Amino acid sequence: MIEYLRRIGLSELEARCYLTLHVDSPLSGYEVAKRVSVSRTNVYSALRSLVDKGGCRIIDGHPTLYDAVPINQFIGLLKSEFEQTARVLSSKLKTSARHAPGFYSWKGSDPVNRAIRRLIVNATQLIVVDAWAEDLPPIEETLLEAEAHGITVVVVTLGEFRTPLKNIVQHMAYDIPSDMPRKFSLLCDSHASIIANFGGDMNPSALETEHSGVADILKNAFYHDLIMHHIEADFGPELTARYGHQYATLRKLYWEEKGWIIE
């Protein structure tokens, strides 16, 4: 819970104090300090900050007591303040026109997933995700929220992924070396895209862009996935008999015999 409270603007100590008061209120600052095992000076400072932020109430007396504001009320206040701030910023800071789309890099699991979620929550019509099953859980809830708001969400997945999402195109996962990264792509509203790597021996990284060339590549890959999904569903045994498991015969032809290996 501490991590979630930090996400809404509390420091770690403020979060610990709030949770302590949430479980057992009201308490004096001295009692809170004992329970969180932090000096009274720091705890009193954290409690004053909690009061300023609207997460804690004071009961005057000797000693002064502190009471946690119910979490639903606290969250409602923060949401209202955020929405007011967001409206002001949106009206005052208009997005400037760009002459050419840029390319932006992200590194690390948290920054990459945060960039992915940002594009998802700002989509208005269509979201297409192409990913390995193990890389979908961090963004599943955000995709479900988008779908609940009437946005079409299509997920092309390698490997089985159990989810309430409506539109899943599932392909059988193939074997890759343990040090090879897993590919991920996201296309929102046919223009905003992210291409990323997860796993392997690399730190997760991603490239974000609105370049039309990248969007066209992802669209073509999506159409290819849809066509192959139907072909494999209708002719799976025949394809395996003709080309081998996971198209091993074709890979041997082009990779080994012709030497067409792109690394």
C-alpha positions as CSV (number, residue, x, y, z in Angstrom):
1,M,0.0,0.0,0.0
2,I,2.9,2.4,0.7
3,E,3.9,2.3,-3.0
4,Y,0.3,3.2,-4.1
5,L,0.1,6.1,-1.5
6,R,3.4,7.4,-2.8
7,R,2.0,7.4,-6.3
8,I,-0.7,9.9,-5.2
9,G,1.9,12.3,-3.8
10,L,2.7,11.1,-0.3
11,S,6.3,10.6,0.9
12,E,7.2,7.2,2.3
13,L,6.9,8.4,5.9
14,E,3.6,10.2,5.2
15,A,2.3,7.0,3.7
16,R,3.4,5.0,6.8
17,C,1.8,7.5,9.1
18,Y,-1.4,7.5,7.1
19,L,-1.6,3.7,7.2
20,T,-1.0,3.7,11.0
21,L,-3.8,6.2,11.5
22,H,-6.1,4.3,9.0
23,V,-5.8,1.2,11.2
24,D,-6.1,2.9,14.6
25,S,-7.3,6.5,15.0
26,P,-7.1,8.8,16.7
27,L,-3.5,8.8,17.9
28,S,-1.1,11.3,19.3
29,G,2.1,12.2,17.4
30,Y,4.1,10.3,20.0
31,E,2.0,7.2,19.5
32,V,2.4,7.4,15.8
33,A,6.2,7.8,16.1
34,K,6.4,4.7,18.3
35,R,4.5,2.6,15.8
36,V,6.4,3.7,12.7
37,S,9.8,3.6,14.6
38,V,10.8,7.0,13.4
39,S,11.9,10.1,15.4
40,R,9.0,12.3,16.7
41,T,10.5,15.3,15.0
42,N,10.2,13.7,11.6
43,V,6.8,12.2,12.3
44,Y,5.3,15.5,13.4
45,S,6.6,17.0,10.2
46,A,5.0,14.2,8.2
47,L,1.7,14.6,10.1
48,R,1.7,18.4,9.4
49,S,2.2,17.7,5.7
50,L,-0.6,15.1,5.8
51,V,-2.9,17.7,7.3
52,D,-1.9,20.2,4.6
53,K,-2.6,17.6,1.9
54,G,-6.0,16.8,3.3
55,G,-5.2,13.2,4.4
56,C,-5.3,13.8,8.1
57,R,-7.4,15.7,10.7
58,I,-6.5,17.2,14.0
59,I,-8.4,16.8,17.3
60,D,-7.4,19.7,19.6
61,G,-6.5,18.7,23.1
62,H,-3.7,17.7,25.4
63,P,-2.2,15.9,23.7
64,T,-3.2,16.8,20.1
65,L,-4.6,13.8,18.3
66,Y,-4.5,12.9,14.6
67,D,-7.2,11.1,12.7
68,A,-6.9,9.7,9.1
69,V,-9.4,11.1,6.6
70,P,-11.3,8.2,5.1
71,I,-9.5,7.0,2.0
72,N,-12.4,7.5,-0.4
73,Q,-12.8,11.2,0.8
74,F,-9.0,11.7,0.5
75,I,-8.9,10.2,-3.0
76,G,-11.9,12.3,-4.0
77,L,-10.2,15.5,-2.9
78,L,-7.0,14.6,-4.8
79,K,-8.9,13.7,-7.9
80,S,-10.8,17.0,-7.8
81,E,-7.6,19.0,-7.3
82,F,-5.8,17.1,-10.1
83,E,-8.7,17.6,-12.5
84,Q,-8.8,21.3,-11.8
85,T,-5.0,21.6,-12.3
86,A,-5.2,19.5,-15.5
87,R,-7.9,21.8,-17.0
88,V,-5.8,24.9,-16.3
89,L,-2.7,23.3,-17.8
90,S,-4.5,22.0,-20.8
91,S,-6.0,25.4,-21.6
92,K,-2.9,27.4,-21.0
93,L,-0.2,25.1,-22.4
94,K,-1.4,24.3,-25.9
95,T,0.6,21.7,-27.8
96,S,2.8,23.4,-30.3
97,A,2.9,22.3,-33.9
98,R,5.9,20.1,-34.8
99,H,7.4,20.2,-38.3
100,A,8.5,16.6,-38.2
101,P,7.8,13.7,-35.8
102,G,10.5,12.9,-33.3
103,F,11.9,9.7,-31.9
104,Y,12.0,9.3,-28.1
105,S,13.8,6.6,-26.2
106,W,12.9,5.0,-22.9
107,K,15.0,2.7,-20.7
108,G,14.0,0.6,-17.7
109,S,10.9,-1.5,-17.0
110,D,9.0,1.3,-15.1
111,P,9.6,4.1,-17.6
112,V,8.9,1.9,-20.6
113,N,5.6,0.6,-19.1
114,R,4.6,4.2,-18.0
115,A,5.1,5.4,-21.6
116,I,3.0,2.6,-22.9
117,R,0.2,3.3,-20.5
118,R,0.4,7.0,-21.4
119,L,-0.3,6.3,-25.0
120,I,-3.1,3.9,-24.1
121,V,-5.0,6.3,-21.8
122,N,-4.8,9.0,-24.5
123,A,-6.1,6.8,-27.3
124,T,-9.5,7.7,-28.6
125,Q,-10.5,5.0,-31.2
126,L,-8.2,2.0,-31.7
127,I,-5.4,0.3,-29.8
128,V,-3.4,-2.5,-31.3
129,V,-0.9,-4.4,-29.1
130,D,1.5,-7.1,-30.3
131,A,3.3,-8.7,-27.5
132,W,4.5,-11.9,-25.7
133,A,1.9,-13.1,-23.1
134,E,4.3,-12.5,-20.2
135,D,4.7,-8.8,-21.0
136,L,0.9,-8.0,-21.0
137,P,0.0,-8.1,-17.2
138,P,1.5,-4.7,-16.4
139,I,-0.7,-3.0,-18.9
140,E,-3.8,-5.3,-18.8
141,E,-5.8,-3.1,-16.4
142,T,-5.1,0.1,-18.5
143,L,-6.3,-1.8,-21.6
144,L,-9.4,-2.9,-19.8
145,E,-10.2,0.7,-18.8
146,A,-9.7,1.9,-22.4
147,E,-12.1,-0.9,-23.6
148,A,-14.6,0.1,-20.9
149,H,-14.6,3.7,-22.4
150,G,-15.6,2.4,-25.8
151,I,-12.2,2.2,-27.4
152,T,-11.5,-0.8,-29.6
153,V,-8.6,-2.8,-28.1
154,V,-7.0,-5.6,-30.1
155,V,-4.2,-7.7,-28.6
156,V,-2.0,-10.0,-30.7
157,T,-0.2,-12.3,-28.3
158,L,2.5,-14.9,-28.6
159,G,1.5,-17.6,-26.0
160,E,-1.6,-18.1,-24.0
161,F,-3.0,-15.0,-22.2
162,R,-6.1,-15.3,-20.1
163,T,-7.9,-12.0,-19.9
164,P,-11.4,-10.4,-20.0
165,L,-10.3,-8.3,-23.0
166,K,-12.7,-8.9,-25.9
167,N,-10.3,-9.0,-28.9
168,I,-7.5,-11.5,-28.6
169,V,-5.5,-12.9,-31.5
170,Q,-3.4,-15.7,-30.0
171,H,-0.4,-17.3,-31.8
172,M,1.5,-20.2,-30.5
173,A,4.7,-19.1,-28.7
174,Y,7.9,-20.2,-30.4
175,D,11.2,-21.0,-28.7
176,I,13.8,-18.3,-28.5
177,P,17.2,-18.3,-26.7
178,S,17.0,-17.1,-23.1
179,D,19.3,-14.1,-23.8
180,M,17.2,-12.9,-26.7
181,P,14.7,-10.0,-25.9
182,R,11.0,-10.3,-26.5
183,K,9.5,-7.9,-29.1
184,F,6.6,-5.6,-28.2
185,S,4.7,-3.0,-30.2
186,L,1.8,-0.7,-29.6
187,L,-0.1,1.4,-32.1
188,C,-2.7,3.9,-31.0
189,D,-5.2,5.6,-33.3
190,S,-3.1,4.5,-36.3
191,H,-0.3,7.1,-35.6
192,A,1.2,7.0,-32.1
193,S,3.5,4.0,-31.6
194,I,6.0,2.4,-29.3
195,I,8.4,-0.4,-30.2
196,A,10.0,-2.1,-27.2
197,N,12.2,-5.0,-26.0
198,F,11.6,-6.9,-22.8
199,G,13.5,-9.8,-21.2
200,G,16.7,-11.4,-22.5
201,D,20.0,-10.1,-21.3
202,M,19.1,-6.4,-22.0
203,N,17.5,-3.8,-19.8
204,P,13.9,-3.1,-21.2
205,S,14.0,-0.3,-23.7
206,A,11.6,1.4,-26.1
207,L,11.3,3.8,-29.0
208,E,8.3,6.1,-29.1
209,T,7.3,8.0,-32.3
210,E,4.4,9.3,-34.4
211,H,6.4,8.8,-37.6
212,S,4.0,7.6,-40.3
213,G,6.6,5.1,-41.6
214,V,6.7,3.3,-38.3
215,A,2.9,3.3,-38.1
216,D,2.7,1.8,-41.6
217,I,5.1,-1.0,-40.7
218,L,3.0,-1.8,-37.6
219,K,-0.2,-1.7,-39.6
220,N,1.3,-4.2,-42.1
221,A,2.5,-6.5,-39.3
222,F,-1.0,-6.4,-37.8
223,Y,-2.7,-7.3,-41.0
224,H,-0.2,-10.1,-41.5
225,D,-0.9,-11.4,-38.0
226,L,-4.7,-11.4,-38.7
227,I,-4.3,-13.3,-42.0
228,M,-1.9,-15.8,-40.5
229,H,-4.2,-16.3,-37.6
230,H,-7.0,-17.4,-39.9
231,I,-4.8,-19.5,-42.2
232,E,-3.2,-21.4,-39.2
233,A,-6.7,-21.9,-37.7
234,D,-8.0,-23.4,-40.9
235,F,-5.0,-25.2,-42.3
236,G,-2.8,-25.8,-39.2
237,P,-2.2,-29.6,-39.7
238,E,-1.5,-29.2,-43.4
239,L,1.0,-26.3,-42.8
240,T,2.8,-28.4,-40.2
241,A,3.0,-31.4,-42.5
242,R,4.2,-29.3,-45.4
243,Y,6.6,-26.9,-43.6
244,G,7.4,-28.5,-40.3
245,H,6.8,-27.5,-36.7
246,Q,6.9,-23.7,-36.4
247,Y,7.8,-23.5,-40.1
248,A,11.2,-25.2,-39.5
249,T,11.5,-26.3,-43.2
250,L,11.1,-22.7,-44.4
251,R,13.6,-21.4,-41.8
252,K,16.1,-24.0,-42.9
253,L,15.6,-23.1,-46.6
254,Y,16.1,-19.3,-46.1
255,W,18.4,-19.2,-43.1
256,E,20.7,-22.2,-43.7
257,E,20.5,-22.9,-47.4
258,K,20.2,-19.4,-48.8
259,G,21.9,-17.7,-45.9
260,W,19.3,-15.0,-45.6
261,I,20.0,-14.3,-41.9
262,I,19.2,-10.8,-40.6
263,E,20.7,-10.4,-37.1
